[in-house]
Amino acid sequence: GESGTFWMGSVGYGFDSTTLNAASILHGKYQAGGVSVTQALGGFGAVSAGMNLSQAKYDNGDNKRGHSVSAKYAKSFSDSSDLQLLAYRYQSKGYVEFADFYSTDRYTRYNTKSRYEMRLSQRLGNSNLNLAGWQEDYWWMKGKATGGDVSLSTTILDGVSVFLNGSYSKRPYLDKPDYSTSLSFSIPFTLGGVRHYSSTGLSYSSSGRMGMNSGVSASPTDRLSYGLNTNLSDKGDRSLNGNLSYGFDAIQTNMMLSQGRDNTTVSGSVSGTILGTADSGLMMTKETGNTLGVARIPGVKGVRINGSAPTNSKGYTVVNLSDYSLNRVSVDMENVPDDLELQTTSFNVVPTEKAVVYREFGAEHVLRYILRVKERDGRILNGGSAQTEQGLDAGFIAGNGVLLMNMLSAPSRVSVERGDGSVCHFSVKGIVPNTGKVQEVYCE
């Protein structure tokens, strides 16, 4: 697309089953805006419709103005199967996508009139299979173009990822059909205590071109990541690309360096999202996906969910979601405080496109006591059930005399019923909860 600085933004508002969205792109020579509405249909899936307007200015003084309309239907058949159907997309003669805009060339790439597309995704254990088919026609020529894609990804051995992709297309302006295939691997390894991933890929197209790429990437921390990649072709083309990313709580920063045969390019970006729900209010996040989730553990700070930024002082954080697909939103348990007991640790959601999904994890702060209960004469009390002075169950004493008590409030006195039916009591006053250590008490 066209070089230079551009601004892109969107705003959405969600109801219980409906999402409204507006978006725009602003460039010195290109402007576009659009609105869309997505409606969930419960067990019947979801539908969405949208309209966009564009204006493009060219170096020869010409202007292009146009519009596009689209409709989409999506359905999740089961936890492992999704259908996404782009029922229709229409573009007027003057409509231009920003990705296809070149101010020096007003003729190429802009002549699509309508397009139909269908996608099917199937999960098979550790594997994912994706199928797609499409058909489109054009303003400036007769005939239709058709094509399809198939991709398979799976994990083998000890975390080795394999990706296989194939595509086919037949277009009215080409004499022969075009097809391509690619195969790539991602192999994990550890260097300097940091988990790295080495990737290698091979590609072939019907035009006779072959290519190879190889790279390495790593994320030393939850915020920092880097990568290095090289590309080679049988025609002698080669390039070297490097990237460095750092994510703050509210923004994501990226820097990229690309070295080609004849040029070197340095670029950078800063991205982020402002979003809100009725419960959370406005929040800033580094996540920039079209579909997002707001998750909360009330009043708990510093817990990550799906690798997100830590929850804020009110317990909120934001996670990226995939639209029209099954997403599991899970608490990263290694960050959960020892005195917190979650009612659930994960949710499954299938969000519509551009939705903001809200989920709350119920939690209670508990007082955990690890006690070794002894008789008055120092002998370990072997077995017995414990109750607080309010009659609440406080646990069962194991054969080694250990009693584990998880209480919502601190009891002052606990009664123990021995195996022979006799009862003794011990005081909890002065015993500190949540120490993680065994503390001795005497039951009298």
C-alpha positions as a Markdown table, in Angstrom:
| # | Residue | x | y | z |
|---|---|---|---|---|
| 1 | Gly | 0.0 | 0.0 | 0.0 |
| 2 | Glu | 0.9 | 3.7 | 0.0 |
| 3 | Ser | 3.8 | 4.8 | 2.2 |
| 4 | Gly | 3.5 | 7.6 | 4.8 |
| 5 | Thr | 1.9 | 8.2 | 8.1 |
| 6 | Phe | -1.7 | 7.1 | 8.6 |
| 7 | Trp | -4.2 | 7.0 | 11.5 |
| 8 | Met | -6.6 | 4.2 | 12.1 |
| 9 | Gly | -9.2 | 3.9 | 14.9 |
| 10 | Ser | -12.5 | 2.3 | 15.7 |
| 11 | Val | -15.2 | 2.7 | 18.4 |
| 12 | Gly | -17.7 | 0.1 | 19.3 |
| 13 | Tyr | -20.7 | -0.3 | 21.7 |
| 14 | Gly | -22.1 | -3.6 | 22.8 |
| 15 | Phe | -25.5 | -4.6 | 24.0 |
| 16 | Asp | -26.4 | -8.1 | 25.4 |
| 17 | Ser | -26.5 | -9.7 | 21.9 |
| 18 | Thr | -25.7 | -6.8 | 19.5 |
| 19 | Thr | -22.5 | -4.9 | 18.8 |
| 20 | Leu | -22.3 | -1.6 | 16.9 |
| 21 | Asn | -18.9 | -0.5 | 15.5 |
| 22 | Ala | -17.5 | 2.5 | 13.5 |
| 23 | Ala | -14.0 | 2.7 | 12.1 |
| 24 | Ser | -11.9 | 5.1 | 10.0 |
| 25 | Ile | -8.5 | 5.4 | 8.3 |
| 26 | Leu | -7.0 | 8.8 | 7.7 |
| 27 | His | -4.0 | 9.4 | 5.3 |
| 28 | Gly | -2.9 | 12.5 | 3.5 |
| 29 | Lys | -4.2 | 11.0 | 0.2 |
| 30 | Tyr | -6.7 | 8.5 | 1.4 |
| 31 | Gln | -9.7 | 8.6 | 3.8 |
| 32 | Ala | -12.2 | 5.9 | 4.6 |
| 33 | Gly | -14.8 | 5.1 | 7.2 |
| 34 | Gly | -17.5 | 2.6 | 7.9 |
| 35 | Val | -20.1 | 1.2 | 10.2 |
| 36 | Ser | -21.2 | -2.3 | 11.1 |
| 37 | Val | -23.7 | -4.2 | 13.2 |
| 38 | Thr | -23.3 | -7.7 | 14.5 |
| 39 | Gln | -26.2 | -9.7 | 15.9 |
| 40 | Ala | -25.9 | -12.9 | 17.9 |
| 41 | Leu | -28.6 | -15.5 | 17.1 |
| 42 | Gly | -28.0 | -17.9 | 20.0 |
| 43 | Gly | -27.7 | -21.5 | 18.8 |
| 44 | Phe | -28.2 | -20.3 | 15.2 |
| 45 | Gly | -24.9 | -18.5 | 15.1 |
| 46 | Ala | -24.4 | -14.8 | 14.3 |
| 47 | Val | -24.9 | -12.4 | 11.5 |
| 48 | Ser | -23.2 | -9.1 | 10.7 |
| 49 | Ala | -23.6 | -6.3 | 8.1 |
| 50 | Gly | -21.4 | -3.3 | 7.3 |
| 51 | Met | -21.0 | -0.4 | 4.9 |
| 52 | Asn | -17.8 | 1.5 | 4.1 |
| 53 | Leu | -17.0 | 4.7 | 2.1 |
| 54 | Ser | -13.6 | 5.6 | 0.7 |
| 55 | Gln | -11.9 | 8.5 | -1.1 |
| 56 | Ala | -8.5 | 8.2 | -2.8 |
| 57 | Lys | -6.5 | 11.1 | -4.4 |
| 58 | Tyr | -3.9 | 10.3 | -7.1 |
| 59 | Asp | -0.8 | 12.2 | -8.2 |
| 60 | Asn | -2.3 | 13.0 | -11.6 |
| 61 | Gly | -5.2 | 14.9 | -9.9 |
| 62 | Asp | -7.8 | 12.2 | -10.2 |
| 63 | Asn | -10.1 | 11.3 | -7.3 |
| 64 | Lys | -11.9 | 8.1 | -6.7 |
| 65 | Arg | -14.9 | 7.8 | -4.4 |
| 66 | Gly | -16.9 | 4.6 | -3.7 |
| 67 | His | -18.6 | 2.4 | -1.2 |
| 68 | Ser | -18.8 | -1.3 | -0.3 |
| 69 | Val | -21.4 | -3.3 | 1.6 |
| 70 | Ser | -20.9 | -6.7 | 3.2 |
| 71 | Ala | -22.8 | -9.4 | 5.1 |
| 72 | Lys | -21.4 | -12.3 | 7.1 |
| 73 | Tyr | -22.9 | -15.3 | 8.8 |
| 74 | Ala | -21.0 | -17.5 | 11.3 |
| 75 | Lys | -21.9 | -20.7 | 13.2 |
| 76 | Ser | -20.1 | -22.9 | 15.7 |
| 77 | Phe | -21.4 | -26.4 | 15.2 |
| 78 | Ser | -19.5 | -27.9 | 18.2 |
| 79 | Asp | -16.5 | -27.2 | 20.4 |
| 80 | Ser | -14.3 | -28.4 | 17.6 |
| 81 | Ser | -16.0 | -27.2 | 14.4 |
| 82 | Asp | -16.7 | -23.6 | 13.1 |
| 83 | Leu | -18.2 | -22.4 | 9.9 |
| 84 | Gln | -17.7 | -18.8 | 8.8 |
| 85 | Leu | -19.4 | -17.7 | 5.7 |
| 86 | Leu | -18.9 | -14.3 | 4.0 |
| 87 | Ala | -22.2 | -14.3 | 2.2 |
| 88 | Tyr | -21.6 | -11.3 | 0.1 |
| 89 | Arg | -19.4 | -8.3 | -0.4 |
| 90 | Tyr | -20.0 | -5.7 | -3.1 |
| 91 | Gln | -17.7 | -2.8 | -4.1 |
| 92 | Ser | -18.7 | 0.1 | -6.3 |
| 93 | Lys | -16.3 | 1.0 | -9.2 |
| 94 | Gly | -14.7 | 3.8 | -7.2 |
| 95 | Tyr | -14.1 | 2.0 | -4.0 |
| 96 | Val | -10.5 | 1.4 | -3.0 |
| 97 | Glu | -9.1 | -0.6 | -0.1 |
| 98 | Phe | -6.2 | 1.2 | 1.7 |
| 99 | Ala | -4.0 | -1.9 | 1.3 |
| 100 | Asp | -4.4 | -1.6 | -2.5 |
| 101 | Phe | -4.0 | 2.2 | -2.7 |
| 102 | Tyr | -1.0 | 3.6 | -4.6 |
| 103 | Ser | -1.2 | 7.3 | -5.4 |
| 104 | Thr | 0.9 | 6.8 | -8.5 |
| 105 | Asp | -1.3 | 4.1 | -10.0 |
| 106 | Arg | -5.1 | 4.4 | -10.2 |
| 107 | Tyr | -5.8 | 1.4 | -12.5 |
| 108 | Thr | -4.5 | -1.8 | -10.9 |
| 109 | Arg | -6.0 | -3.8 | -8.0 |
| 110 | Tyr | -9.2 | -1.9 | -7.6 |
| 111 | Asn | -11.6 | -3.6 | -9.9 |
| 112 | Thr | -13.2 | -6.3 | -7.7 |
| 113 | Lys | -17.0 | -6.0 | -8.0 |
| 114 | Ser | -18.3 | -8.8 | -5.6 |
| 115 | Arg | -16.9 | -11.7 | -3.7 |
| 116 | Tyr | -18.3 | -14.7 | -2.0 |
| 117 | Glu | -16.3 | -16.6 | 0.6 |
| 118 | Met | -16.8 | -19.6 | 2.9 |
| 119 | Arg | -14.5 | -20.9 | 5.6 |
| 120 | Leu | -14.6 | -24.1 | 7.7 |
| 121 | Ser | -12.4 | -24.8 | 10.7 |
| 122 | Gln | -12.0 | -28.2 | 12.4 |
| 123 | Arg | -10.0 | -29.0 | 15.5 |
| 124 | Leu | -8.7 | -32.6 | 15.7 |
| 125 | Gly | -6.9 | -33.1 | 19.0 |
| 126 | Asn | -3.6 | -31.2 | 18.7 |
| 127 | Ser | -4.3 | -30.4 | 15.0 |
| 128 | Asn | -6.2 | -27.7 | 13.3 |
| 129 | Leu | -7.6 | -28.0 | 9.8 |
| 130 | Asn | -8.9 | -24.9 | 7.9 |
| 131 | Leu | -10.6 | -24.9 | 4.5 |
| 132 | Ala | -11.7 | -21.9 | 2.4 |
| 133 | Gly | -13.3 | -21.3 | -0.9 |
| 134 | Trp | -14.1 | -18.1 | -2.7 |
| 135 | Gln | -15.4 | -16.6 | -6.0 |
| 136 | Glu | -15.2 | -13.0 | -7.2 |
| 137 | Asp | -15.9 | -11.0 | -10.3 |
| 138 | Tyr | -14.7 | -7.7 | -11.7 |
| 139 | Trp | -15.8 | -4.4 | -13.1 |
| 140 | Trp | -13.3 | -4.1 | -15.9 |
| 141 | Met | -13.4 | -7.7 | -17.3 |
| 142 | Lys | -15.7 | -10.6 | -18.0 |
| 143 | Gly | -15.5 | -13.9 | -16.2 |
| 144 | Lys | -15.2 | -15.0 | -12.6 |
| 145 | Ala | -12.2 | -15.9 | -10.5 |
| 146 | Thr | -12.4 | -18.9 | -8.1 |
| 147 | Gly | -10.0 | -20.3 | -5.6 |
| 148 | Gly | -9.5 | -22.2 | -2.4 |
| 149 | Asp | -7.1 | -22.7 | 0.4 |
| 150 | Val | -6.3 | -25.6 | 2.8 |
| 151 | Ser | -4.1 | -25.4 | 5.8 |
| 152 | Leu | -3.1 | -27.9 | 8.5 |
| 153 | Ser | -1.2 | -27.2 | 11.7 |
| 154 | Thr | -0.2 | -29.8 | 14.3 |
| 155 | Thr | 2.2 | -30.4 | 17.2 |
| 156 | Ile | 4.4 | -33.5 | 17.3 |
| 157 | Leu | 7.2 | -34.8 | 19.4 |
| 158 | Asp | 8.1 | -32.4 | 22.3 |
| 159 | Gly | 6.4 | -29.2 | 21.2 |
| 160 | Val | 7.5 | -29.2 | 17.5 |
| 161 | Ser | 4.9 | -27.4 | 15.4 |
| 162 | Val | 4.3 | -28.3 | 11.8 |
| 163 | Phe | 2.4 | -26.1 | 9.3 |
| 164 | Leu | 1.2 | -27.2 | 5.8 |
| 165 | Asn | -0.6 | -24.9 | 3.4 |
| 166 | Gly | -1.9 | -25.2 | -0.1 |
| 167 | Ser | -3.8 | -22.7 | -2.3 |
| 168 | Tyr | -5.4 | -22.7 | -5.8 |
| 169 | Ser | -6.8 | -20.0 | -7.9 |
| 170 | Lys | -8.1 | -19.5 | -11.5 |
| 171 | Arg | -8.5 | -16.0 | -12.7 |
| 172 | Pro | -9.9 | -14.7 | -16.0 |
| 173 | Tyr | -6.8 | -12.6 | -16.7 |
| 174 | Leu | -4.4 | -15.5 | -16.4 |
| 175 | Asp | -4.0 | -18.3 | -19.0 |
| 176 | Lys | -3.3 | -21.0 | -16.4 |
| 177 | Pro | -4.5 | -21.7 | -12.9 |
| 178 | Asp | -2.1 | -20.7 | -10.1 |
| 179 | Tyr | -1.3 | -22.8 | -7.1 |
| 180 | Ser | 1.3 | -22.8 | -4.4 |
| 181 | Thr | 2.3 | -25.0 | -1.4 |
| 182 | Ser | 4.4 | -24.4 | 1.7 |
| 183 | Leu | 5.7 | -26.4 | 4.6 |
| 184 | Ser | 7.2 | -25.0 | 7.7 |
| 185 | Phe | 8.5 | -26.2 | 11.1 |
| 186 | Ser | 8.9 | -24.4 | 14.5 |
| 187 | Ile | 11.3 | -26.1 | 16.9 |
| 188 | Pro | 11.7 | -25.0 | 20.5 |
| 189 | Phe | 15.0 | -24.8 | 22.3 |
| 190 | Thr | 16.5 | -23.2 | 25.3 |
| 191 | Leu | 19.4 | -20.7 | 25.1 |
| 192 | Gly | 20.7 | -18.9 | 28.2 |
| 193 | Gly | 17.7 | -20.0 | 30.2 |
| 194 | Val | 15.3 | -18.4 | 27.6 |
| 195 | Arg | 12.9 | -20.4 | 25.5 |
| 196 | His | 13.5 | -19.8 | 21.8 |
| 197 | Tyr | 11.8 | -21.0 | 18.6 |
| 198 | Ser | 13.7 | -21.9 | 15.4 |
| 199 | Ser | 11.5 | -21.8 | 12.3 |
| 200 | Thr | 12.2 | -23.1 | 8.8 |
| 201 | Gly | 9.9 | -22.9 | 5.8 |
| 202 | Leu | 9.9 | -24.0 | 2.1 |
| 203 | Ser | 7.5 | -22.8 | -0.5 |
| 204 | Tyr | 6.8 | -23.6 | -4.2 |
| 205 | Ser | 4.4 | -21.9 | -6.7 |
| 206 | Ser | 3.2 | -23.0 | -10.2 |
| 207 | Ser | 5.2 | -20.2 | -11.7 |
| 208 | Gly | 8.3 | -22.2 | -10.9 |
| 209 | Arg | 9.5 | -20.1 | -8.0 |
| 210 | Met | 10.9 | -21.7 | -4.9 |
| 211 | Gly | 11.6 | -19.9 | -1.7 |
| 212 | Met | 13.1 | -20.6 | 1.7 |
| 213 | Asn | 12.9 | -18.8 | 5.0 |
| 214 | Ser | 14.6 | -19.3 | 8.3 |
| 215 | Gly | 14.3 | -17.5 | 11.6 |
| 216 | Val | 14.5 | -17.5 | 15.4 |
| 217 | Ser | 12.3 | -15.7 | 17.9 |
| 218 | Ala | 12.0 | -15.5 | 21.7 |
| 219 | Ser | 10.1 | -13.9 | 24.5 |
| 220 | Pro | 12.5 | -13.5 | 27.5 |
| 221 | Thr | 9.7 | -11.9 | 29.6 |
| 222 | Asp | 6.0 | -11.4 | 29.3 |
| 223 | Arg | 6.6 | -8.0 | 27.9 |
| 224 | Leu | 9.7 | -8.3 | 25.7 |
| 225 | Ser | 10.1 | -10.3 | 22.4 |
| 226 | Tyr | 12.5 | -10.3 | 19.5 |
| 227 | Gly | 13.1 | -12.1 | 16.3 |
| 228 | Leu | 15.4 | -12.4 | 13.3 |
| 229 | Asn | 14.3 | -13.9 | 9.9 |
| 230 | Thr | 15.9 | -14.3 | 6.5 |
| 231 | Asn | 14.3 | -15.1 | 3.1 |
| 232 | Leu | 15.9 | -16.6 | 0.0 |
| 233 | Ser | 14.5 | -17.4 | -3.4 |
| 234 | Asp | 15.8 | -19.3 | -6.4 |
| 235 | Lys | 15.9 | -16.1 | -8.4 |
| 236 | Gly | 18.6 | -14.7 | -6.1 |
| 237 | Asp | 16.3 | -12.4 | -4.0 |
| 238 | Arg | 17.2 | -12.2 | -0.4 |
| 239 | Ser | 16.2 | -10.2 | 2.7 |
| 240 | Leu | 17.0 | -10.0 | 6.4 |
| 241 | Asn | 14.4 | -8.8 | 8.9 |
| 242 | Gly | 14.7 | -8.1 | 12.6 |
| 243 | Asn | 12.1 | -7.0 | 15.1 |
| 244 | Leu | 12.0 | -5.9 | 18.7 |
| 245 | Ser | 8.8 | -5.5 | 20.7 |
| 246 | Tyr | 8.0 | -4.3 | 24.2 |
| 247 | Gly | 4.6 | -4.2 | 25.7 |
| 248 | Phe | 3.6 | -1.8 | 28.5 |
| 249 | Asp | 0.3 | -2.2 | 30.3 |
| 250 | Ala | -1.4 | 0.4 | 28.1 |
| 251 | Ile | 0.6 | 0.4 | 24.8 |
| 252 | Gln | 2.6 | -1.9 | 22.6 |
| 253 | Thr | 5.8 | -0.7 | 21.0 |
| 254 | Asn | 7.5 | -2.3 | 18.0 |
| 255 | Met | 10.7 | -1.6 | 16.0 |
| 256 | Met | 11.6 | -3.3 | 12.7 |
| 257 | Leu | 14.7 | -3.4 | 10.5 |
| 258 | Ser | 14.6 | -4.8 | 7.0 |
| 259 | Gln | 17.6 | -5.3 | 4.8 |
| 260 | Gly | 17.1 | -6.1 | 1.1 |
| 261 | Arg | 19.4 | -6.3 | -1.9 |
| 262 | Asp | 19.0 | -2.7 | -2.7 |
| 263 | Asn | 17.5 | -0.9 | 0.3 |
| 264 | Thr | 17.3 | -0.8 | 4.1 |
| 265 | Thr | 14.1 | 0.1 | 5.9 |
| 266 | Val | 13.7 | 1.0 | 9.6 |
| 267 | Ser | 10.2 | 1.4 | 11.0 |
| 268 | Gly | 8.5 | 1.6 | 14.3 |
| 269 | Ser | 5.0 | 1.7 | 15.7 |
| 270 | Val | 3.1 | 2.4 | 18.9 |
| 271 | Ser | -0.3 | 0.8 | 19.3 |
| 272 | Gly | -3.0 | 0.4 | 21.9 |
| 273 | Thr | -6.7 | 0.4 | 22.6 |
| 274 | Ile | -9.1 | 2.4 | 24.8 |
| 275 | Leu | -12.1 | 0.3 | 25.7 |
| 276 | Gly | -14.7 | 0.0 | 28.4 |
| 277 | Thr | -17.7 | -1.8 | 29.8 |
| 278 | Ala | -20.4 | -0.7 | 32.1 |
| 279 | Asp | -18.7 | -2.5 | 34.9 |
| 280 | Ser | -15.0 | -1.6 | 34.3 |
| 281 | Gly | -15.3 | 1.9 | 32.9 |
| 282 | Leu | -12.7 | 3.1 | 30.4 |
| 283 | Met | -9.4 | 1.2 | 30.3 |
| 284 | Met | -6.2 | 1.5 | 28.2 |
| 285 | Thr | -4.5 | -1.7 | 27.0 |
| 286 | Lys | -1.8 | -2.8 | 24.6 |
| 287 | Glu | -4.1 | -5.4 | 23.0 |
| 288 | Thr | -5.3 | -4.3 | 19.5 |
| 289 | Gly | -7.4 | -7.2 | 18.2 |
| 290 | Asn | -10.8 | -6.7 | 16.6 |
| 291 | Thr | -12.4 | -8.9 | 19.3 |
| 292 | Leu | -11.4 | -8.4 | 23.0 |
| 293 | Gly | -12.4 | -9.8 | 26.4 |
| 294 | Val | -12.5 | -7.9 | 29.7 |
| 295 | Ala | -11.9 | -10.3 | 32.6 |
| 296 | Arg | -12.1 | -9.5 | 36.3 |
| 297 | Ile | -11.2 | -11.1 | 39.6 |
| 298 | Pro | -12.9 | -8.6 | 42.0 |
| 299 | Gly | -10.4 | -6.6 | 44.1 |
| 300 | Val | -7.4 | -8.8 | 43.2 |
| 301 | Lys | -4.4 | -7.1 | 41.6 |
| 302 | Gly | -1.5 | -8.6 | 39.7 |
| 303 | Val | -3.0 | -11.8 | 38.3 |
| 304 | Arg | -2.6 | -12.6 | 34.6 |
| 305 | Ile | -5.3 | -14.2 | 32.5 |
| 306 | Asn | -4.4 | -15.8 | 29.2 |
| 307 | Gly | -0.9 | -14.2 | 29.4 |
| 308 | Ser | -2.5 | -10.7 | 29.7 |
| 309 | Ala | -1.2 | -7.7 | 31.5 |
| 310 | Pro | -1.7 | -8.1 | 35.3 |
| 311 | Thr | -5.1 | -7.2 | 36.7 |
| 312 | Asn | -5.3 | -3.6 | 37.9 |
| 313 | Ser | -6.3 | -2.4 | 41.4 |
| 314 | Lys | -9.9 | -3.2 | 40.7 |
| 315 | Gly | -9.2 | -6.6 | 39.3 |
| 316 | Tyr | -9.6 | -5.9 | 35.6 |
| 317 | Thr | -7.5 | -6.9 | 32.6 |
| 318 | Val | -8.0 | -7.3 | 28.8 |
| 319 | Val | -7.4 | -10.4 | 26.7 |
| 320 | Asn | -7.3 | -10.9 | 22.9 |
| 321 | Leu | -10.0 | -13.2 | 21.5 |
| 322 | Ser | -10.7 | -14.9 | 18.1 |
| 323 | Asp | -14.1 | -14.1 | 16.7 |
| 324 | Tyr | -16.5 | -16.9 | 15.8 |
| 325 | Ser | -14.2 | -19.4 | 17.4 |
| 326 | Leu | -14.1 | -21.2 | 20.7 |
| 327 | Asn | -11.8 | -19.3 | 23.2 |
| 328 | Arg | -10.8 | -20.6 | 26.6 |
| 329 | Val | -10.2 | -17.7 | 29.0 |
| 330 | Ser | -8.1 | -19.1 | 31.9 |
| 331 | Val | -6.5 | -17.7 | 35.0 |
| 332 | Asp | -2.7 | -18.1 | 35.1 |
| 333 | Met | -2.6 | -19.9 | 38.5 |
| 334 | Glu | 1.1 | -19.1 | 39.2 |
| 335 | Asn | 0.1 | -15.5 | 39.9 |
| 336 | Val | -2.9 | -16.3 | 42.2 |
| 337 | Pro | -2.3 | -15.3 | 45.9 |
| 338 | Asp | -2.2 | -18.3 | 48.3 |
| 339 | Asp | -5.1 | -16.9 | 50.3 |
| 340 | Leu | -7.4 | -16.7 | 47.2 |
| 341 | Glu | -9.9 | -19.4 | 46.3 |
| 342 | Leu | -11.4 | -19.2 | 42.8 |
| 343 | Gln | -14.9 | -20.5 | 42.1 |
| 344 | Thr | -13.9 | -21.3 | 38.6 |
| 345 | Thr | -10.5 | -21.0 | 36.8 |
| 346 | Ser | -11.7 | -20.8 | 33.1 |
| 347 | Phe | -14.6 | -19.8 | 30.8 |
| 348 | Asn | -15.3 | -20.9 | 27.2 |
| 349 | Val | -16.6 | -18.1 | 24.9 |
| 350 | Val | -17.5 | -17.9 | 21.2 |
| 351 | Pro | -17.6 | -14.1 | 20.5 |
| 352 | Thr | -19.0 | -12.4 | 17.5 |
| 353 | Glu | -16.8 | -10.1 | 15.4 |
| 354 | Lys | -15.6 | -6.8 | 17.0 |
| 355 | Ala | -17.3 | -7.8 | 20.3 |
| 356 | Val | -16.1 | -6.9 | 23.8 |
| 357 | Val | -16.9 | -9.9 | 26.1 |
| 358 | Tyr | -17.0 | -9.5 | 29.8 |
| 359 | Arg | -16.3 | -12.3 | 32.2 |
| 360 | Glu | -15.9 | -12.3 | 36.0 |
| 361 | Phe | -14.1 | -14.9 | 38.0 |
| 362 | Gly | -15.8 | -15.3 | 41.4 |
| 363 | Ala | -13.2 | -15.5 | 44.2 |
| 364 | Glu | -13.0 | -15.5 | 48.0 |
| 365 | His | -10.1 | -14.7 | 50.3 |
| 366 | Val | -9.6 | -17.6 | 52.6 |
| 367 | Leu | -7.7 | -18.1 | 55.8 |
| 368 | Arg | -5.5 | -21.2 | 55.5 |
| 369 | Tyr | -4.3 | -23.0 | 58.7 |
| 370 | Ile | -1.9 | -25.9 | 58.7 |
| 371 | Leu | -2.1 | -27.4 | 62.2 |
| 372 | Arg | -0.6 | -30.4 | 63.9 |
| 373 | Val | -3.1 | -31.3 | 66.7 |
| 374 | Lys | -1.7 | -33.0 | 69.8 |
| 375 | Glu | -3.3 | -34.3 | 73.0 |
| 376 | Arg | -2.7 | -32.6 | 76.3 |
| 377 | Asp | 0.1 | -35.0 | 77.1 |
| 378 | Gly | 1.9 | -34.3 | 73.8 |
| 379 | Arg | 0.8 | -37.4 | 71.9 |
| 380 | Ile | -0.3 | -36.8 | 68.3 |
| 381 | Leu | -4.1 | -36.9 | 67.9 |
| 382 | Asn | -4.7 | -39.7 | 65.4 |
| 383 | Gly | -7.9 | -38.9 | 63.4 |
| 384 | Gly | -11.0 | -36.9 | 64.2 |
| 385 | Ser | -13.4 | -34.4 | 62.7 |
| 386 | Ala | -13.2 | -30.6 | 63.5 |
| 387 | Gln | -15.9 | -28.0 | 63.9 |
| 388 | Thr | -15.8 | -24.3 | 64.7 |
| 389 | Glu | -17.8 | -22.7 | 67.5 |
| 390 | Gln | -20.5 | -21.8 | 64.9 |
| 391 | Gly | -20.8 | -25.5 | 63.9 |
| 392 | Leu | -19.0 | -25.1 | 60.6 |
| 393 | Asp | -17.0 | -28.1 | 59.3 |
| 394 | Ala | -13.3 | -27.3 | 59.8 |
| 395 | Gly | -11.9 | -30.4 | 58.2 |
| 396 | Phe | -10.6 | -33.9 | 59.2 |
| 397 | Ile | -7.4 | -34.7 | 61.1 |
| 398 | Ala | -5.1 | -37.0 | 59.2 |
| 399 | Gly | -3.3 | -40.0 | 60.7 |
| 400 | Asn | -0.2 | -37.8 | 61.3 |
| 401 | Gly | -2.2 | -35.3 | 63.3 |
| 402 | Val | -2.3 | -32.6 | 60.6 |
| 403 | Leu | -5.5 | -30.6 | 60.2 |
| 404 | Leu | -5.9 | -28.3 | 57.1 |
| 405 | Met | -8.5 | -25.6 | 57.7 |
| 406 | Asn | -9.7 | -23.2 | 55.0 |
| 407 | Met | -12.0 | -20.6 | 56.6 |
| 408 | Leu | -13.6 | -17.4 | 55.4 |
| 409 | Ser | -13.3 | -15.8 | 58.8 |
| 410 | Ala | -11.0 | -16.6 | 61.7 |
| 411 | Pro | -12.6 | -19.0 | 64.3 |
| 412 | Ser | -11.8 | -18.5 | 68.0 |
| 413 | Arg | -12.3 | -22.1 | 69.1 |
| 414 | Val | -12.4 | -25.5 | 67.4 |
| 415 | Ser | -13.9 | -28.7 | 68.7 |
| 416 | Val | -12.5 | -32.1 | 67.7 |
| 417 | Glu | -14.6 | -35.3 | 67.9 |
| 418 | Arg | -12.2 | -38.3 | 68.4 |
| 419 | Gly | -12.8 | -41.7 | 66.9 |
| 420 | Asp | -14.2 | -43.0 | 70.2 |
| 421 | Gly | -16.8 | -40.2 | 70.3 |
| 422 | Ser | -15.0 | -38.1 | 73.0 |
| 423 | Val | -14.5 | -34.4 | 72.3 |
| 424 | Cys | -11.7 | -32.0 | 73.0 |
| 425 | His | -11.1 | -28.3 | 72.2 |
| 426 | Phe | -8.3 | -26.0 | 71.1 |
| 427 | Ser | -8.1 | -22.2 | 70.8 |
| 428 | Val | -7.2 | -20.5 | 67.4 |
| 429 | Lys | -6.5 | -17.2 | 69.0 |
| 430 | Gly | -2.9 | -16.1 | 68.3 |
| 431 | Ile | -2.4 | -18.5 | 65.4 |
| 432 | Val | -1.4 | -16.7 | 62.2 |
| 433 | Pro | -3.1 | -17.9 | 59.0 |
| 434 | Asn | -1.6 | -18.2 | 55.5 |
| 435 | Thr | 2.0 | -18.8 | 56.7 |
| 436 | Gly | 2.5 | -22.0 | 54.7 |
| 437 | Lys | 4.0 | -23.6 | 57.8 |
| 438 | Val | 2.8 | -26.3 | 60.2 |
| 439 | Gln | 1.8 | -24.9 | 63.7 |
| 440 | Glu | 1.2 | -27.0 | 66.8 |
| 441 | Val | -1.9 | -26.8 | 69.0 |
| 442 | Tyr | -3.0 | -28.8 | 72.0 |
| 443 | Cys | -6.5 | -30.2 | 72.2 |
| 444 | Glu | -7.9 | -30.3 | 75.7 |
